[in-house]
Amino acid sequence: MKRQGWSIRRKFTALLLLPLVSLAALCGYAAHLALGNALTLSRVDTIGNHLAAPLGRAVIALQSERRDAVVAATVPDGDPASLTAGRAASDAAIAAFLKEAHDDEVRSAESDSVREGIERAEKSLATLSDIRRGTDTGTSSPDQVMAAYTGINHDIAEALRAMTILPDQDAQEFGQALYTQVPAGDLLSQEDALISATAATPDRRLSATAYRTLVQTIGARRLLSAEVLARLPAAQRKPFLELAAPGGAMAEVTALEDRLIDAGPTARTLPFTIAQWRAAYDAAAKVNGTTALDYIRLVFTLTGPPAHRAFVELAVAGTLSLASLIVSVVMSVRMARSLVGDINRLNTSSRNLTDDRLRDVVGRLRRGETVDVRTGMKSPVFVNREMAELGAAFGALQRTAVDLAQEDVRLHQGINQLFTNLARRSQVLIHRQLSLLDVMERHEEDANTLDRLFELDQLATRMRRYAEGLLIVSGSAPGRFWRRAVPVVDVVRGGIAETEQYARVVVLPVPTVGIQGRAAADVIHLLAELIENAEVFSPSDSEVRVSVGKAASGLVIEIDDRGLGMPPEELDAANRRLGAPLDVTTLDSTRLGLVTVGRLAHRHGIEVTLRRSPYGGVNAVVLIPDALLEWTQPPSAPPAPPAPEALTPTPTGPPAPTRAHAAPVPPAPEALAPTPAGPPERAHAAPAPARPHPSPAPAPAPAPAPAQGNMIDGLPVRVPQANLSDEAASSSDTGGRGQLMDWGRTDYERRVGPPAPAAAPAPAPAGTATRGPAGPRPHPGERPDQVRSMMSALQAGAARARVEQYAAPGDPAGRPRGDALGHDAHAAFPAHIPTPTSRKRG
């Protein structure tokens, strides 16, 4: 996978930071150079006062000591007083120099070249004691003594040359002239030493070697002196010109040198006396030394103004560099912020569109509101022209996206309307099919054919649920609900009856509670989806257990299957889907049942949770809130009526409910078993005007005494017309609304009476769960009337969850009310249960 790159902000920062860093580096380097130059100039004064001047005085003292040492080496028996005085003067000058050289302030001001020159001079001065010892002991010749002192002065001159390398051009030229003056003065001192040593000999005669050395020294000294005069500034050249002018001390020295050269190497003695030479030399040496020391102080003071100027230039350059850096940073930040701000505004606009605007438009359109999609769409203001063009293009894209979203919502609404129309048409056909099947079931005598008809009836019931599921998915209401509460046992039975493998369902004891009529049909549908899902995804020979119990916040219905279950991640995904019902356009077509359950649960605030079952399958937990429940108590048993009862009750069974109350769930064993019984009896109401009937039916046979022979699958067979008043009984043969229905009896039974008593299994003990709504299928070999009676009981139990059980308040005719859409109950619901208007007497 390609690695994610830098953000735009980081890229802009890097793009602008690179030249800024380069500029800062250049400015820093220039400042470093300028600062170094300024610091060097500022330290020159310290070097001149503390090193150059003491070192110059040490050179002058060593030159005098060299003359005395050469004389002493030439004439060992001479007077040592002059040599001793010269050595003392040299030691004092050297001590002063070494003291300044080791000062911390001076050492911090030294450059590397100056420090190296000082160290070399110190090493040379350290050999002075050996030179003196050789002179005193006579082990050193005059030439060796001359060379040793000349070497020391040469190292000192190199240190002075390092000190005179100055950053200022004028000071640099002046310093180089002074450096040249030092060896020129030392050459003059060497002349003095040679002439003094020759004058100290008895014959005062120069050897050929001494003459040659003296002539070379005179020539080198004159050359360096001319160079010094050429390099010195005009103002500092005057003292040297006066010294060399006729009548000056240096002019006298030059005249004596000429006489010496003219005499040649064959001269017997010096062409002048030592007194003449000493007078001329001492005057010239004094002027040279004093002038050199003064110029040393002067040359280092010349660096003051340049140092000040360097600091000023450094401050100005630093200020300008800092200002340019600040301006560059500010401009870079502003440009980066403007670009990033435009991008952020574009990003915010797009997010507002995707997160808020589109959702709001789609939601309002789905709610049926009229929406002007371009109202409120404001394009952000951009700083840059290119970003403005990009924003305009994106604004056009936004408008196109909103238009497409509007078209998508309209298409979605059209699809929903198409689904609703198809589902409504399917419902009409299924209702007609159920009505036709009901008529066929009531007139069929053959057991095998009747069994097939009941299978078709059950399949049609499932088809009706699927059609209602399509309505729910498309956002419409199914249309079924009751005005009064429906017992939860009937709701559970209704949900089981709308599944294919209902015989596998085991229902545990159900508490006495009712579900409000507005939610009963949706709860039936919800349970049917969950139970059918449990049946499909579990082995065909396993049970599906349904248990109902009370909870602190409502009623809990648990559905357990024994299938393979679901992985934890799929369970989590299914629970998320149940908690947040999705739009039909984003659904997986294989999970429409979960969406149906989620929408039904969301509609009534019901919580549905899927988890792992202890049996290895899936456990669906349905929590119905208290707001949808009506907790009822079983009514007390009324006094026995004078007429014989049509329904043979068990010792613990409650009497049939009246019209004024919802049908309560009877206690165990009969009521707690999920095996359905007929719908509750209506109260004895004034009969509606009888509808004329072409052929009156025969009078009902008297009801026999309660016996086990009148039981089918543990349920008592209802004796038709047993609880009717005389008026109701007389009008039972005529059709019409408000007529009480003869539930669970065939035409043959009405003609010949109940079937003969037959052995039947004893009733299940109290609290024992039984099989699904129908129990086992009727065997084809049984009598048709028995099969019809048993299947009618199944049909009646299932119908109690689908058909309105109670008449509307204030409706003496007992007319079932219409559905939520205003349709008649007989048109909105399948004619699965026979009604007085659809039943024909045999």
N, C-alpha and C positions, 0 to 999 in steps of 0.2 A: 504494500500500500504506500502511496506517495506521501511523503512526510509533509505535514502542514507547515507552510512558510510563515514568514513574519507578518504581523498585522501592518495595515497601511500606516498607522501612526509610527510604528517602529521603523518602517522603511523611510518615511519622511525624515524622521530624526537622524537616521544613519546618513541619508543623503545630504542633509544640511550640516550634520556634525563633522563630516570629513573635511570640508574646506575650512570650517571654523577651527578645527584642531590644527590643521596645517598652518593657518594664519597665526594661531596662538603660538605654535612652535617657532615659526620664523620670528615673531615679535620677541619671544623669550630668548632666542639665540642672539638677536641683535641687542637686546637689553643686557644680556650677559657680557657680550663684547664691550659694549659701552660702559657697563659698570666696571668691568675689569680695567679698562683704560682709565676711567676716572679714579678708581682706587689706586692704580699704579702712580698716577700723577700726584695723588694726595699723599702717597707714601714716599715720594722722591725727596721731599724736604727732610723726612726722618733719616733716610739713607745718607743724604749729604751732610747733615749736621753730626750724626752719630757714627758714621763709618768712613765717609770719603775724607773729611778733614783730618781725623786722627790718623788715618792711613797715610795721608800726604805728609804729615809731620814725622811719622815713623820712617818714611822714605828719606827725608832730608837728614834725619839723625843717622841713619844707616850709611848714607853717602859719606858723612864726615868720619864715621867709625871705619869705613872701608879705607879711606886715605891713611889714617893712622895705623891700621892693621897692615896694609901693604908696606908702609915705611918700616914698621917693626919687623916684618918678615924679611925685608931687604937688609936692614941694619939692626941686628938683634941687640946690640949694646946701646941702643939709643935711649932717650928719656921716655919712660912709660907713662908719665903724668898725662900727657895729651891723650894717649890711648885709653887710659882709665876714665878720663872725663868724657870722652866720646862714647865709651860703652855705657856709662851711667845715663847719659842723655838718651841713648837708644833704648835702654831698658825702660825708662820712664815713658817714652813715646809708645813703645810696644805694649806696655801694661795698660796705658789709657785706651789703646785700640782694642785690645782683647776684652777689656771690661765692657766697652760699648758693643762689641760683637756678640757677647753672650747675654745681652739684655733681652728680656722677653718681648718688649715692645718693638725693639729693633729686629729681632728674628721674625716676628709676625709680619713686619713690613718688607722683609727680604723676598725677592723673587728667586726662582730656582737657579738662574744663572749667577745672581749675586751670591747666593748661599754657596754655590760650588766654588766661586772665586775666593770667598772668605776662607773656606775650608782649605783650599790649596795654599793660600798665604799663611795660614796658621801652621800648616805642616812645614813650610819652608822656614818660618821663624823658629820652629822647634829645633832646627839643625844649627842654629846660631851658636849654641854652646859648644858644639863639636868644632865648629870653625875657630872659635876663640881658643879652644884648647890646643888645636894644631898650631895656631899662631904663637901662643905662649911657649909651647914646647919646641918650636922650631921644626916640627915635622911637616909643615905645609910650606910650600914655596910661595914666593910672591905672586906668581901666576895663578896658583891654586887658590890663594886667598882672594885674589881679584875675581876669579871666576865664581867662587862661592857667594861672595856678597852680590855680584852681578845677578846671579840666579835668584837670590831672594828678592832683589828689587824688581826683577822681571815678573815674578809671581804676584807681587803686590801691584804692579802696573796692570796685569791682566784682571785683577779684582777691580781696580779702578775703571778699566774699560767696560766691565759688566755693569758697573754702577752708572756709567754715563750713557748706556743704551736707554734712551728716554722716549716716551710716546709722542712728545711734541717735537715737531721738525726743527724749529729754531734751537730749542734746548739740545736736541740731538746733535746738531752741527757744532754747537758750542762745546758740548761735552767731548766730542771726538777730537776737537782741536786741543782741548786740555789733556786728553789721553796721549796725544802725540807730543805734547810738551813734556810729559813725564819721562819718556825714554830719551828725549833730547837733553833734558837736564841731567839725566843719569849718565849720558855719554860725556857731557862736560865734566861731571864729577869723576869719571874714569880718567879723563885727561889730567885732571888735577892730581889724582892718585899716582899716575905714572910719572908725571913731572916731579912731584914731591919725592917719590922714591928715588928717582935719578939724582935729584939735588942732594939727597942725604948720603949718597955714596962719596967716597973720598975723591974720585976723579971727575965726578959730575958729568959722566959721559954716557950717552945712550947707546945701548947695543943695537945691532941691526934689527933684531926681532922687536925690541921695544920701539925703535923708530918706526918700523912698519906698522905695528899695532897702533901707535899714536897717530900716525897719518891717517889710517883707516877710521879711527874714532873721530878725528877732526872732520873728515869728509861726511860721515854719517850724521854728525851733530849739525853741521851746517845745512844738510839736506832736510832734516826734520824741522829745524828752526824755520826754514823757508816755508815748509808745508804748514807749520803752525800759524805763521803770519797770513798765509792764504786762507786758512779756514776760520780764523777768528773774525767775529763781527767787527765792523768798522769802529764801533765805540770801544771795544775791548782790545783792539789792535794797537792803539796809541802808546801804551806803556812799553810794549816790546819794540816799537819803532824808535822811541826815544832812547831805549837802552842800546839799540844797535846803531844809532846815529853817531856821527863823528863827535868825539868828546865824551861819549857815553862809556859806561863800564864794559859793555859787551864789545864795543869797538876796540877798546884797548886789548881785550882778550883775543880778538880776531887778529890784531896786529902782531901780538906775540906769537900766535899760532903760525902766522905767515913767516916770521923770522925763523921759527923752528923748522918749518918745511924747507925754507930756502937754504938753511945750513946743510941739509943733507945728512946721510948716515955716517959720513966721514968726519963730521965735526968732532973736535976733541972734547968740547964742553958745550953746555947749554948756551944758546945765544943771548940769554938774559939771566938775570939773577933771580933767585927764588923769592926775594922780597918783591921784585917787580911783578912776578906772576901771582904771588899771594894777594897783593893789593888789588890787582885787576880782577882776579878770579873771585875773591871774597865779595867785592862790590857787585859783580854780575850775578853770582849765586844768590846773594841776599835779595836782589831785585826779582830774580826769577822765582825764588821760593815764595816770597811774599805775594807776588802777583798771582802765582798759581793757586795759592791757598785762598786768596780773595776771589779768584774766578771760580774756584770750586763752590764756594758759598753762593756766588752769583748764579751759576748755572742751575743749581738746584732750586733757587728761588724763582727762576724763570718758569718753572712748572706750576706755580700757584694759579695764575690766571687760566692756563689751559685746564687745570683740574676743576676750577670753578665752572669754566665753560662746559667741561665734560659732564659735570653733574647737572647743569642746567639742560644741556642737550638730552641727557638721559631722562630727566624728569619730563621734558616736553615729549620725547619719543615714547616714553612709557604711557603718558597721558593720552597721546593720540592713539597708540596701539590699544590701550584699554577702551577708549571711546569707540574705536572702530570695531573692536570685539563685541562691545555691548550693543552697538547699532546692528551689527551682523546677527547677533543672537536674537535681538528683539524682532528684527525683520524676518528672520528664519522662523521664529516661534509664531509670529503673526501669520505668515504664509502657511505654515503647517497647520495652524489652528483653523485658518479659513478653509483650507482644503478638507481637513478632517471634519470641520463643522458642517460643510456642505454634504459630505458623505454621511455624517450622523443624521442630518436633517432628512436626507433621502432614505436612510435606514429607518428613521422614526416614522416617516410617512408611509413606507411600505409596511412596517409592523402595525401601524394604526389601521391600515387597510386590511391586512390579513387577520389581525387579532380582534379588532373591534368592528370596523366598518362592514366588512363582508359578513361577519357573523350577525351583526345587527340587521343588515339588509335582508339576509336569508331568513332570520327569525321572524322579522316583521312580515315578509312576503308569505311565509308559511302560515302565519296567523291570519292571513287574508287581508292585511292592511295595504293601502295604496301608498307606494313608496316612490318618491322622486330620487332615483339613484344618484343623480349628479348634485343634489343639494348637500352642502356641507363638505364637498370635496375641494379642499383648498390646497393648491400647490405651494410648497415651501419656497421662500425667497433665497436664492443662491447668490454668493458673492462673485464667483468666477463664471465667465461666459460659457465655458465648456461644461461646467457642472450645471448651469442653468439649462443648457440644451439637453443634457442627460436627464435632468429633472423633468423637463417638458415631455421627453420621450417616455419616461417612466409614468408621468401623469396620464398620458394616453394609454399606457399599458394598464394602469389602475382602472381607468374608465372602462376599458375593454373587459377587464376582469370582473368589474361590477355588473356590466351588461351580461356577460356570460353567466355570472352567478344568478342574475335575475332570470335568464332563459332557463338555466338549470332548475331553478325553483319551479318555474312554470311547467317545465317538462316533468319534474317530480310530482307536482300537483296533478298534472294530466294523467300520469301513470297511476297515482293513488285513486283518482276518480275512475280510471279504467278498471283497477282492481276492485274498487267498491261496486261498480256497475256489474262486473262479472260475478262478484260474490253475491250481490242481491239477486241477480237472475238465477244463480245456482241455488240460492236459498228458496226461491219461489218454486223451482222445479223439485227440489228435495222435499219441501213441505207437501207438495202435491203427491210426490211419490210415497211419502210416509202416510198420507191420508188414504191413498189407494191401497197400500199394503195393509193398513188397518182394516179396511173394508174386506179385503181378501182373507185376512186372518180370521175375521169373525164369521165368515161364511164357509171356511174350509173345514172339511171333516177328516181328510186323510192326514195321518200323522206325519208321514214322510214329507208330504207337500207343505204341511204346516211348519215343519222344522226348517225347510228351505226358506219359507216366507219369513220366519223369524230371523234367519241369517241375513236375508236381504234387508230386513228392518234395522238390524244392528249396523250393517254396513252403511245404510242411508243415514243413520244417526251420526256415525263417524264422519261421513261426508259433510253433514251439516256443521259439525265442529270444525272441519277443515275450512269450510267457507267462512265461518265466523273468525277463524284465525287469520284468514286473508283480510277480512275487514279490520281486525285489530292491527295487523301490520301496516295497513294503509292509513291508519289513523282514525277510523270510524268506529262507532259504537255498534256492538252486535245487535242490540235491540231487545234482548230478553232481560227482564227483571221482574221481581215481585214487589207488591206493595207492603207486604208484611214479612216478618222474619220467617226464615225457613230453617227447620231443625238441621243441625249439622250432620246428623245421621243421613238425612235425605240428600244433603249436599255431597257427602262422601259417596253415597250410593250412585248419585247422578254422575259424578266424575268417573266412577268405575264402569258404569254402564256405557259410557261413551268410548270405551277402549275395546280392542279386538279380543284380547285374551283375558277377559274379565274373570273367568273361572279360576285363574291362578292367584287372584288377589285375596288375601286374608286380612280382614278388618278386626282389630282388637276392640274391646269395649269403648263406647263413645259416650262422653258426658252429655248431660242434658243442657244444651245451649242452642240458641238460634243465631243465624247470620242474617243481618239486615237484607231485605229484599233487593235493595239497589246494588248489592255486591254479590248476591248469591249466585247469579248466572256466571259472573266472572270468576268466582272461586271454583265453581264446577268446572269451567273450562281450564283454569289453571291446574287443578288437581288432575284432570284428564290428561293434560299434556305431560305432567310429571309421571303419572302412573303408566301411561303408554311408553314413555321413555324407559322406565324401569322394566317393563315387559319386553321391550325390543332388545335391550342390551343385557339380558340375563337369560340363562338356559330355559328352554321351554318347559322343562319338568321341575323347575324351582318355583318357590313362592315369592310373591311380592307382598310385603307386610305394610299395612297402613295402621298407624296408631294415632290416637287423638288424646290430648291431655291439656290440662289447664296450666297456665304460666302466670307469672306476676304481672305481665303486661298484655296478656291476651290469651289466645288459644294456639296451641302448637299441634301441627299435623306433620307426622314424620312418615316418609315413604322409603322403605328399605328394599333393595334388590340384592340378589346374590350373583351378580355378574362379575366380570373381570375388573371393574372399577375404572378409574381414570388416573393418569399420572398427576402428581401435585401441581405441575405448571399448568396442565389443562384445567384442573379444578379451579385454580386461581383465575385463569382467563374466563372460565364460565361464570364464576361469581362476579367478576368485574362486568361482564356483559349483562348479568342479571341486575346488578346495581345501577348500571347506566345504560338504559335501552338505546340501541343504535338506530340510525336512520336506515331505511330499507335499502338505500342505494349502496350501503357499505356492508351489507350482511353477507354472510356465508349461507348459500342456499341450503346447506345441510343442517343448519342450526336455527331454522325459523321457529322451532318450538321454544327454544330458550328466549328468543326475542319476544314471542307472544307472552310467555310467562313473565318476562321482565316488564313489559308494558302493562299487563294486567296488575302486577304487583305494584308498580309505580302509580297506577291510577288510584289505588285504594290504600296506599301506605302499607302494603304487606311486605314483610321481609322474607326472602327466599334465599336459603343458603345450601350449597352443595358441599358435602364432606365425605370422607371415607366411611363406609358402613362397616360395622363389626363383622358382617357376613362376607366381607371382601369386595362388595360392590360399592354402590353409591348410596348415600343417605341424604335425601332431600328434606330439609326442615322448612316448614311454612309457618310463619308466625303471623297470625291474624290479630290486629290490634283490638283493644277493647271497644274502640269507637264503632266497630262493625259488628259487635256481638250484642245479644240480648239474652242475659242469663235468666232462665225460667225454672220454675219448680213444677213438678208433676201435679196436676189438679187432683183434688180428693175424689174418691169414687162416688158417683151419684147413686141415688137409690135405684134399685132394679126396676126397669119399666114393666108394665103389665104384659106387653107383647114379648114373645120369645126373641132372644138375641140372635142376630144373623151371624155374627162373628163369634166363634167359640173362644172365649178368652182362657188364658192360662191362669193359674192361681195368683201369679204376681203381675199379670198384665194390667195396665190401666185401661179405663174406658176410652172409647173413641172420643177424640176432641170435638168440641163444638165449633160453630162458625166464629164465635167471638174470640177464640184463642187459636194460636198456631199449633200445629200438631206437634206435641212433645215427643221426644224419643223415649219409648218405653224402656223400663229397666230390663236387666238380663233375666232369663236367657233369650227371650224372643227379640226384644227390642235391641239388645246389644249385638245381636248377630246381624251381619250385613245382608242377610237374605231379605229381599224387599217384600213388603206387604202392600196391600192396596192403599190407595190414598185415604186420608182421613175423611170420616163421614161429615157431611155438612149438617148444620143445625136444622131443626124442623122449621122451615120457613114457609110462609104462605105460598102456595103454589102459584105459578104464573098461569095465565089463561092457557088452557090445553090447546095444542095444535091438533087439528083433525087428522086422523090416521085412517088409511083406507081399510085396513083389516085389523081390528082390535086383537090384541094378544090374549091368550088364555090367562086366567087368574093364576097368580103364583102359588106354587105348592107350599103347604105349611112347612116351616123349618123344623127339621128333626132335632132331637136332643143332641147336645154336644157329645162327641165321641171321637175316639182316635181314628175312626174311619173317615172322618171329615178333615183329616190333616194331610197336607201335601208338603213333603220335605220339612216336617216339623212345624208348619204354619197351618193355622185353622183355615178351612175353606169357608169363605163368606157366603151366607145364605142370602140370596137376593131378596130385596124388598122387606127384610125382616124388621128393620127399624123404622120403616116409613109409617107415617100417619095414614089414616084412611084416605084422606084427600090425595096425599102424595102417592099412595099405592094405586089409587084409582087412575091417577094421571100418569103412571109410569109407563103405560103402554103407548102414550102419545109423545111425539117429539116436541121439542121446544126448549127455549133457554130457561134456565132456572130449574130444570128438571134434574133430579138426582140421578147420577150415573150408576149403573149396575156393573161394578168393577169386577173383573176376573171371572165372569160366568159366560158360558157359551149358550147359544140358542138351544142346544140339545139339553143342557142342564136346566134351562128355564122351562123346558117342556116336560121333562121327565123327573126333575128333581135332582138332588145331589147323588153322587155315585155311591155304590154300595160300600159299606165299611170295609176297610182293608188294613192289614197289619202295617204299621208304620213305626219307624224308630222313635224311641223316646226322646223328648226334648233335651237339648243340650243343657248341661248344668249352667248355673248362673255365672256370668263373667267369662264364658268360653267363647273364643272367636270362631267364626264360621267362614265358609268360602264366600266368593264374590256374589254379586247380585243374583245370579241365576242358579248357582249351584251346578250340579252336573247337568249335561244336556239330556233332554228327554230321549228315551230309548225308542227306536222306531216300532218296537213290538208292543208298546203300551197302547191302551185304548185311546182313541182320538180325544174323547172328552177329558180324560185325565191329562193328556198332553196339553190340551187347550187350557185347562185350568192352571196347570203348573206354569206354562209360558205366560199366561195372563198375569199371574202373580209377579213374574219377572218384569213383565212390561209395566205393570202398575208401579212397582218399586222404582224402576228407572224413571218413569214419568213424573214421579213426585219431585224430582229435581229439575224437571224441565217445564212443567205446566203450572200455572197459577193455581194454588191450592185453595185460596180463600177468596171470597167475593169482596168487592170493594165496599168500604163502609157506606152505609146508606143505600145500597143497591139491593132491594128485596128480591130481585129476580135472580140474584146470585150470578150475574153475568161476569165472565172473566174480563178484566180490563185489558185495554190495548197495550202495546209495547211502548217503548220509549219514543218511538217515531210517530205514535198516534195511530198505528194500525190495529185492527181488531185482533184479539188474542187467537181466534181460530184461524186467522190468516197468517199471523206472524209465527205460529208454532205448528209443528207437524201434527197431523191428525193421527198421532200414534196411539193415543188413548181414545177409546170409543166415546163419543158424545151422544147425547139423546138425539141430535139431529142427523147423525150419520149412521146410527145403528138401525138395523132392520130386524124386526121380530120374525121368528120362524113360524 
